[in-house]
Amino acid sequence: MTIHLIDGTYELFRHFFALPSSRDASGREVAAVRGVIASVLGMIRGGEATHIGVATDHVIESFRNKLWRGYKTSEGVPAPLLSQFPLLEEALTAMGVVVWPMVEWEADDALASAARLASRDARVERVVICTPDKDLAQSVAGTRVVLLNRRSREVMDEGGVVRKFGVPPASIPDYLALVGDASDGYPGLPGWGPKSTAAVLARFGHLEHIPADWREWHANATNAPRLAETLSRDMNKALLFRDLATLRSDLPLFKKVDELKWTGPTPAFAALAAQLEHGHSRKPQPKRAKR
């Protein structure tokens, strides 16, 4: 069987900025929820997905905000978008889809945990994590656990991760610690660009294995003496950034993958779907990238 794990936060953002505004009979903004529901139903009805789970950031903030003050928050996220998270979770649950609304942890942690749990089952031939988020590249394993960008239809297996980032999945948190991640709100270390970072980590794998003496690197890194000096000075910060980038994959989301099998909508879905449909459209939302 194939397990599909969907980044509900990304999907809600994507549909919010792609679709015209629409409100239900009570005046709630619902266009993004309608878009995500239609998209997930399309996967199911088209035979693409039989076992499915969706992770959402019920609260944008997480434990990582306590570790780094600059970590991403809900500040600047449009209120009509934020208000649709609970409705999306309600609608997906009514549709019979397993939903993991994250509060202390993030949706990415749930996806990483679900991928790890699913891959333990010998019956699972493939785990498809539906997200373009580079953080999840650390969860990729061979050709069995892969990422799928549903917009471009690009599938990224372990070889794809190496081709794109220059390092294997296990080194992705170290890579992000050095180059930074603007979407998550941490800067990385000065001077450590993608090419130099990939060259050094391809040889040493993890931050603590990088020799203090740059002459031992034997890697094609630009201005290696300066990079070594920066890393030595800011190693504690780099380790903190790696902690931010490391997804927690031990959340007890389910016991058996059978729990993810879609068996049809609940009795509550028809009424909720009808309420979502009885709305009126407004002008399109302004274009904006995810977070």
N, C-alpha and C positions, 0 to 999 in steps of 0.2 A: 504494500500500500504506500501511497504518497501522502505526506502530511504537509498542509499549507498553513503557514503562520504569517499573519498579516499585521503590519504596522498600522494600526488604526489611527494613530495620531497623524502620521504622514498622509494617509488617505483623506482624513478630514480636512487638513490644510490644503491638500491638492484640489479637492473638489470645491472648497470654499472660494478659492481664487480663480477657479476655472468656470464656475457656473453663475448664471444670473441669480440675483437674490430672489428668494421665494419664502412667503410666510404662510403658516397654516391658519385655520379659522380663528384661532385664539391670538394670532399676531406674532407667534414665535417664528424666528428665522430658522428654516429647515432645509434649505437647498443643499447644503453640504451633506447632511444626513441622508437625504434622498439619493444623492449621488453615490455615496458609499454603499448604501443598501442595494441599489441597483447593480453596482459593480460586483459586490460579493454574490448576489443572487445569480449574476451572469456566470461567475466561475462555477457555481454549483449546478445550475441548469445546463451549462455547456459540457458538463462531465469532467471539467478540469479539476474540481475539488470535491472530495468525499469526506475527508477528515480535516477540520479547519478550526483554528483558534485565532482570536483577534486581541491584541494588546493595545491599551490606550493609556495616555497620561491623564488620568482623572484629575490630577493636580499636576500642573507643569513643574512646580518645584519638587525637589527630592532631597534625600540625605546629602547629595553632593553639594547642595547650596551651603551646607554647614562647613564643608571642607574648603571651599573656595568662594569668596564673596562675589567674584565676577561671573560665577556660573549662570547659565541661562535661567530666566524667570518668565513669568507670564506678562511682564511689562511690555507694552507695545503690541500685544496680541489683541486684535479687535474683539470687543465684547460679544458681537454676534457670532463670532467663531467659538470663543470660550464657552458660550452658553449651550453650544450644541454637543459638547462632550457627554453630559449625562443622557441626553436624548439619544445619541448614537448608541451608547451602551444599552439603553433600554430597548431600542429598536432591534439591535442585533440579538439580544437575549430572547426577545419575543419571536424573532425569526428562527430560533433554535440553534444559534451559533454560540459556541463557548467564548466568553469575553473575560479578559483579565484587566480590570480597571486599577491602575497603579496609583498609589498615594505616596508611600514612603520610598518605593523604588520607582524606576522608570519603565516605560513600555519596552525599551531596548533590553532591560534586564529580564523582563518576562519572556521576550522572544528568545534570548540566549538560553534561559532556563528550559523553556519548552523544547527547543531544539536538542538540548542535551538529553532531556528525559525521553524524547521520541526516538532519538538515535540509539538508545539502549535496547529497544525492542527489535529483535531479529526479523520480525515481520515487515518492518518499515524499510522499504527500498530506497526512499529518498525523502529528505526534509527540505522543503522549499520555503525560505524566509523571504516574504514579499516586502522588500524595502530597498531604497537606494542608499540608505544610511551607511556610511563607511565604517562606523563603529561595529556593525554586525559582521564585518569581514573577519573579525577574530573568531567567530563561531563556525566559519566554513571548515569543512573537513572532506578532503578528497573530492569525489564527485557525488558523495552521498548527502552532505549538508551544503546547500548552495544558496546564493542570493538571487532573487529575481526582481529586476526593476520592471514593474508592470507597465510603465509608460513607454520605455524603449524596447521592452521584451528581452532585454539582455540578461543572460544567465551567467553568473560568476561562480565558478568552482575554485578549488584551491590553486590551480594553475592560473586562473584568471586574476586572483588576488595578487599573486607574485608578479604577473605582467603589469598590473595597474599600479601597485605600490612599491614593487621591488623587494618586498619582504613576505615571508609566509604568514598565515593567519596568527600564529602564536606571537609574532612580533608587532602586530598592529597596535596594541596599547603603547608599546615603547615608541613606535613610529609617531603616533599622535601626540605623545608626551613631548617629543622634540620639535615637531613641526607646528603643533598647536591645532586647535579646532575652533574656528571663529564662530560656528553655529552653536557650539556648546559654551563658548565664553572663556576659554583659556588660551593663552598666547603661544605656548611652547617656549623654546629658548632662542635668544637672538642669534641669527646667522645660520641656524640649523634649517636649511631648506629641504624640500622633498628629495632631491637627487643625492645630496651629501648624506642625509639621514639614511636613505635606502642603501647606499654604498657601505656605510659603516655597520648598520644592523644586519645586512646580508651576511657579513662575516662573523659578527659577535652575538647576534640574536636579541640580547637584552641589555639594558642600560648598565647594570652592574658588571657586565662582562667586557665592557669597552675599556681597553687599557688607558691609564692616565697619560702615558707617553704616546703622543700621536704618531711617532716614528714606528710604533709597533702595529699601526692600523693596516698599512699596506692596502688602502682603499682609496678610490678616486673621490676624495672629499675636498671641496674648495676651501682654501684657507684653514687647513687642518690644525695648525698650532692655535689659532684663535678659537676654533670649535672646542678643542680639548680644554683650553683655559675656561671657556664658558661653562662647559659641562662640569668641570671640577668645582667651579665656584657655585653653580646653581643645581648641583645634583639633587639636593633635597627637594627643590621645586620640581625638578623633572620627575622624581619619584611620586610627588603629589599629583602631578598631571597624569602620570600613568595610572594612579589609583582612580582618578576621575574617569579615565578612558576605559578602564577594565570593567566589563560587564559582569554583573553578579549572575551566576548560572546555577545557583543552588536553591532557587525558590520552589517550594513544593506545590506546583500548580495543578498537577493531576497525578494519579497513580498508574493509569493505563491509557494508552493512546485510543482505546476504544471509546473513551469518554469524549473524544473529539469528533466522532462520527456524526455527520448531519443526518437526522432522521425526519426532518420536516419542521415546519413552523409550529409554534405553540398556539393555543386558541386565542391568545391575546394579540396575535400579529395582524389579523385581518382588520380589526378596529383601528389599530395604530397606523397601519398602512393607509387606510382610508382617510384618517385625519391628516397624515402627511401630504396626501394627494390633493386635498381640498384647500389649496393655497393659491396665491397669486404671485406672479413674477414681477420683478423690478429690474432695473438696469444691472449689467454685469458688475461683479466685484472688481476692484482694481487689481492689476497683476502684481504678484509678489511671490518671492521664493519662500520655501518652507523655512521657518525659524531662522 
